[in-house]
Amino acid sequence: MAPSRLGGQPVGEIAAVAEGVYQLKLPVPFPLRFVSSYLFAGSGGWTVVDPGFDYPAAREVWEAAASGVGLDLGRGVERIVVTHLHPDHIGLARWLQERSGAPVLMLAREAEVARRVWDPERDLGEFVRFLVRNGMDEETARPTAGTTDLGIRVPEEIVPLNPGEKLRLGEVVARIIHTPGHSDYHFVLHDEERGMLVAGDQLLLKITPNIGLWPYTAPRPLRRYLSSIRELSGLSADLVLPGHGPLFHDLPGRVDELVSHHAQRLEVMHAAFGGCPATPYEIARRVFPAEELSPHQLRFALAETLAHLEHLADEGRAELLEEEPAIYAPLRP
């Protein structure tokens, strides 16, 4: 199989993107269509980064793709690496661990949060209260909160990783870089020897990762995101392997585009006040005006709005007048 630096294979297929490195496009039941898992061949076995969303279509793809590159899922996987807790990245980790016996590795704090977020016994009432506190009516909030139950099975045992540590990817060692924003303990892997960055969802081409403020996230996710991607800009990496969308090569150029995008979004959020105080949910519905947003889309719209309103307040362009329900007011243009 000849290496392709374009990563343009159809969803469900696997292709070499560098020597000993493969991209597997796994289907997801969301508009994104696919998530990319990356496989690194090594003398001790295969390293899998982000095994995908757990549902039958993705499992079937794994079975077919693994045999196509000579990977025995029962014996050939050496380790399973998960960049962050979102369901399309952690979802299949337990299934693949049960098939292979390989350890699952995540940043230690992200694993802790994952166990809380995906606990099947968790109290959804907390999320309902969060939505209502930010302006959503309870009739909308209850079904919106209920659709967060995706049946994610977090691995019983997770090997903790720490920022700055080195991790072997096939025959090369990569450095773990903590990149908060899309999630609090998201990380990327910098393979300096091959000039490669395994970017998870932190850097995507053509689309932007959701930067949201959730009940379980630390404050100021947007500020932390912008800071983390600026720090990535100077890395020696001419091939970026993202979690979604096409592979790309211009790392600093894409960072500049993402910084500019969020500057524009802040302007849009500020303009949505119309000069008057409003709840975060009112702002979200003005910025995302489509009549038929799914519950999934509604909660992401609100979380993104909250992150940007918080950032506007930090910049002195808005202020929080009331906390329950939350009401923000614009300050200066």
CORKAHU-V199993 format. One record per run of one state. SS is the DSSP state (@ for helix, = for strand, . for the rest). FROM is the first residue (numbers start at 1). LEN is the number of residues. If there is no record, write none. Layout:
SS_FROM_LEN, SS_FROM_LEN
This chain:
._1_13, =_14_5, ._19_2, =_21_7, ._28_6, =_34_9, ._43_2, =_45_5, ._50_6, @_56_13, ._69_8, =_77_5, ._82_5, @_87_4, ._91_2, @_93_8, ._101_2, =_103_5, @_108_10, ._118_6, @_124_10, ._134_4, @_138_9, ._147_11, =_158_4, ._162_4, =_166_4, ._170_2, =_172_7, ._179_8, =_187_5, ._192_4, =_196_5, ._201_20, @_221_12, ._233_6, =_239_4, ._243_5, =_248_1, ._249_2, @_251_21, ._272_6, =_278_1, ._279_1, @_280_8, ._288_7, @_295_20, ._315_3, =_318_6, ._324_2, =_326_5, ._331_3
